[in-house]
């Protein structure tokens, strides 16, 4: 092996046959960065400052507006300031490289004016929302979207000047501003800041991952069909209100991660970029690669420097203007492969290096990670990627793509498949252990039992798979019901084993921690434009007479336990015992011992296995009455290992426990 071989290959000998492909990708990124930085004469951040040049900007002597539209023959600003009519006073001048600009006196444009561009090209014209505009609003009556001038006299001033995310471990609360409201309506940034942030902080999460920030014409797209990449969705309020939310989150010790969509864009021509300057290929591919085959959207051409400039500038914009602490990149699998990962099995390493990967997209993702961490070394980047591409969350200098974390997407798939297809007596601890700990040792992951994906209409959340319609009738405290009791027990156990086997972070979707009873269905024609299922019923977890609070209380105590161990996510995780026939699993991290009995019928008395010698006390018990359990154990009793001469040299002894069916306990060694 060459001494110059990248560390990614050195640490995984199975990658050696593909070293030329890996090193080729790495050197392609190096050369692209040199091109953008003029061989190091400027930084990547300097290159990625397009939003400071393009778009509308207030200056001392008026306004300046710039746009890139190489196919245009003429461009006019139209809006409330000129009665939406073509006017020579608002005509842009073409400069160079397909750029256009106009200088306007101060009186020509005012705060909150609405405007668009009237773009002409050979053989046609169209009204367009500027590509770099920072605010887009929808008319309540006509439903038409327009850009809006946003230049308040007193812009928001941040109170928390310095903030560093806590990532030991990273505990993420995935959320959606609009559906965070208790009422049947679209929630706002201010309501979320005042009502939901304190809940999240109180529950022990140290990060929120906000969906649907970038403006999108169709609310029901969950924010994944973006039209205006630099505009914070006005459905939820003003840019200043979003800044206030982020600032307050920082004051509570909560990092704010944005769910960013750079994998595709909405097809809408009036609102989006699809036919912006009269050409269909300004930002996107031509031919069969232009449209995503299953998402009904357009695919960026990452081979164009102008597109990379646009997207990299977008990353920098959200970091600097709104002080987001990082990004969860959506649809990374779709970006990596010409096939978008559709119909691919990814059963061996050769599937990642067979020439069907998009080198331009890989270069963009790598440069995006480098840029983000150049701007903020403490930033957090997460890849939503299902194929298992090696090196995704490895350092760039090692041959990786530079993400801090990758989503452990196998885990929710495993839990849903188990709930759908397996009887309780067929749950195998060996399989559970494999799925929750199977990952590349050099890449950190975000583990989760379920995210928003499992909550969408047409699918089922874990609590729905477990309880189904019974939860509508039997969630009152004191109302015994077998299906509910089983569901609550397994809901806690699934989360406990998922959250305590992490090697990076843990994620939960808003409301799922307490078993929110309904799916997500945004207002649409098919449901009478109802908001009934596009909200969160916080009253359920707040009501002490309902069982939901048991699940919420357990989630809070579980996170508190995890957070009590310094750098929990990096501690060595060691399997102590598993038995598929008994359905028992035990593992340890530091002084914590986790013991699970997945058996639906058998409780074990004096169940013994070898554990490090010492005295143990119970720290958390899923069967505790505080969490809606049966309270079959006396958790005040301390447990002492029994010596065995055969294992004296290993400092192990027999730990014998009473483990009720469908329960888990966490013990801490208090005396060695």
Secondary structure, DSSP 8 states (H G I E B T S, - for coil): --TT--HHHHT-GGGGGGHHHHHHHHHHHHHHHHHHHTTTTS-HHHHT-GGGTSEEEEETTEEEEEEE-TT-SEEEEEETTTTT---GGGB-EE-STTEEEEEE-GGG--TT-EEEEEEEETTEEEEE--TT-S-EEE-TTT--EEEE----SS----S--------TTEEEEEEESGGG-SSSS---HHHIIIIIHHHHHHHT--EEEEES-EE-S-GGGTT-S-SEEEEE-GGG--HHHHHHHHHHHHHTT-EEEEEE--S-B---TTTSSTTTTS-S-SSB--GGGSB-TTTSSB-B-TTSHHHHHHHHHHHHHHHHHS---EEEETTHHHHHBTTTTTT----SGGGGSSS-B-HHHHHHHHHHHHHHHHH-TT-EEEE--SS--TTTTS-GGGTS---SEEE-HHHHHHHHHHHHH--GGG--HHHHHHHHH-S-TTS-EEE-S--GGGGBTTS--HHHHHHGGGGGTS-BTT---HHHHHHHHHHHHHHHHHHTT-SSEEEEETTGGGT--S-B--S-GGGTS--TTSS--HHHHH-TTBTHHHHHHHHHHHHHHHHTSTTGGGS-EEEEEEETTTTEEEEEETTEEEEEE--SS--EEEEEEEEESSEEEEEEETT-GGGTS---S-TT--EE-EE-GGGGGGTEEEEEEEE-TTEEEEEEEEE-
